[in-house]
Amino acid sequence: MFRIGSLAALERLVFAIGNNAYIAFIARCGEVALAAHQIGIRIESFIYMPGFAFTVAASALVGQRIRLW
């Protein structure tokens, strides 16, 4: 579990750090720019939601097939 999960956790950690740096850069442009960016991100997230649902379902099916020795 740790062998497989540690790489996924590392990937998510790098993504979160990069995302925070990106938002910090946008925040330097002002409140209006940050608010407009956040609105755009929320709208974009609705577009990705169906694909993310398939990803979660596929991960669950793969997880059922993995046998840890």
C-alpha positions, 0 to 999 in steps of 0.5 A: 500500500505504501509502495504504490501510495507514496508516489501518488502522495508525492505527485499530489504534494508537488501539485499542491505546492505548484498550485499555491505558487501559481495562486500567489502569483495571481494574487499579486495582480490584485483583488479583482484579478484574483476574484475573476481567476477564481470564478474562471477556475470554478466554471472550469472545474464543472467541465472536468467533473465527469472525467474526474468521476471516471478516473475515480471509478477506474482507480477503484477497479484497479485497486480491487485487482492489485494484489499486494504480496 
